[in-house]
């Protein structure tokens, strides 16, 4: 029986991520601000390595987590802060994956395209309609796809 080592890599990454948060906060690598009560979708709410995070990304994170359930007004600020933290954490991990040169392989990209095509067929939507329905641009989807493929491979290895 072959033993897998994902917990070691996960712990290494967790330690790395915690160190990143500490360093990022002290050096300005990550800069976030308190969200206004109703920001525009294109409002920049944080930056990771000078790359902006828009409020639209935070809204997508919330929508994916809550799947249409309403947010009580008194919990909105907390939900937004947690969603922003998730987006920032994902950006930090993507930077780590890039350092590890974990670019998607042609096979992984093909499987990802096939999965998207299958989802579109099931929902009877074009690719563009699917992206619009999920509040994503083509660039947003490519960034998400990179994250998804790299994270899956990282967990396997």
C-alpha positions in Angstrom: 0.0 0.0 0.0 1.4 3.4 -1.0 1.1 6.1 1.6 0.2 9.6 0.3 1.7 12.7 1.8 -0.9 15.4 1.2 -1.1 16.3 4.9 2.6 17.2 4.9 2.3 19.5 1.9 -1.0 20.9 3.4 0.8 21.7 6.6 3.8 23.1 4.7 1.4 25.3 2.7 -0.6 26.3 5.8 2.6 27.4 7.5 3.7 29.1 4.3 0.3 30.8 4.0 0.4 32.0 7.6 3.9 33.4 7.1 2.6 35.1 3.9 -0.2 36.7 5.8 2.1 38.0 8.5 4.7 39.2 6.0 2.0 40.6 3.7 0.4 42.6 6.4 3.6 44.1 7.6 5.1 44.8 4.1 2.0 46.0 2.3 2.0 43.0 0.0 -1.7 42.6 0.9 -3.7 45.8 1.4 -7.4 45.6 2.2 -9.9 48.2 3.4 -13.2 48.1 5.1 -15.9 47.6 2.5 -18.3 50.4 2.1 -22.0 49.6 2.6 -22.7 49.2 -1.1 -19.6 49.4 -3.3 -19.7 49.3 -7.1 -18.8 45.9 -8.6 -15.6 47.4 -10.0 -14.5 49.0 -6.7 -11.1 47.8 -5.6 -11.5 46.4 -2.1 -8.0 44.9 -1.7 -4.7 44.4 -3.4 -2.4 41.4 -3.4 1.1 42.2 -4.8 -0.4 45.3 -6.3 -3.0 43.2 -8.2 -6.5 44.5 -7.5 -9.4 42.5 -6.0 -12.7 43.9 -7.0 -15.9 43.8 -5.1 -17.4 41.7 -7.9 -14.9 38.9 -6.9 -16.1 39.2 -3.3 -19.7 39.0 -4.4 -19.0 35.9 -6.5 -17.4 34.2 -3.5 -20.5 35.0 -1.4 -22.9 33.8 -4.1 -20.9 30.5 -4.5 -21.0 29.9 -0.7 -24.6 30.9 0.0 -26.2 29.6 -3.2 -29.0 32.2 -3.1 -29.7 32.1 0.6 -30.4 35.6 2.0 -27.8 37.4 4.3 -29.3 39.0 7.3 -28.3 42.7 7.3 -26.5 42.4 10.6 -24.3 39.6 9.2 -23.4 41.3 5.9 -20.2 42.9 7.0 -18.9 39.6 8.5 -19.8 37.6 5.4 -18.1 40.2 3.2 -15.0 40.1 5.3 -14.9 36.3 5.3 -15.4 36.2 1.5 -12.6 38.8 1.0 -10.3 36.8 3.2 -11.0 33.7 1.0 -10.2 35.6 -2.2 -7.0 37.0 -0.7 -6.0 33.5 0.5 -6.7 32.1 -2.9 -4.5 34.8 -4.5 -1.7 34.0 -2.1 -1.9 30.3 -2.9 -2.0 31.0 -6.6 1.3 33.0 -6.2 2.7 29.9 -4.4 1.5 27.6 -7.1 3.2 29.8 -9.7 6.4 29.7 -7.6 6.2 25.9 -7.7 5.6 26.2 -11.5 2.4 24.3 -11.3 1.0 25.4 -14.7 -1.9 23.3 -16.0 -0.9 20.5 -18.5 -2.7 20.3 -21.8 -4.6 17.2 -20.5 -5.8 19.1 -17.4 -6.9 22.1 -19.6 -8.8 19.7 -21.9 -10.6 18.0 -19.0 -11.5 21.4 -17.7 -12.9 22.5 -21.0 -14.9 19.3 -21.3 -16.3 19.8 -17.8 -17.3 23.4 -18.7 -18.9 22.2 -21.9 -20.9 19.5 -20.0 -22.1 22.0 -17.4 -23.2 24.3 -20.2 -25.0 21.5 -22.0 -26.8 20.5 -18.8 -27.9 24.0 -18.2 -28.6 24.7 -21.9 -26.3 27.7 -21.9 -23.6 28.9 -24.1 -20.1 29.5 -22.6 -20.7 33.2 -22.6 -24.1 32.8 -20.9 -22.6 30.5 -18.3 -19.9 33.0 -17.5 -22.4 35.9 -17.4 -24.7 34.0 -15.1 -21.8 33.4 -12.7 -20.6 37.0 -13.0 -17.3 36.1 -14.6 -15.4 37.4 -17.5 -13.3 35.1 -19.7 -10.2 36.3 -17.7 -11.9 35.6 -14.4 -12.7 32.1 -15.6 -9.1 31.5 -16.7 -7.8 32.6 -13.3 -10.3 30.4 -11.6 -9.5 27.4 -13.8 -5.8 27.9 -13.0 -6.6 27.9 -9.3 -8.8 24.9 -9.5 -6.4 22.8 -11.5 -3.3 23.7 -9.4 -5.1 23.2 -6.1 -6.4 19.8 -7.2 -2.9 18.7 -8.3 -1.3 20.1 -5.2 -3.8 18.1 -3.0 -3.1 14.9 -5.0 0.7 15.2 -4.8 
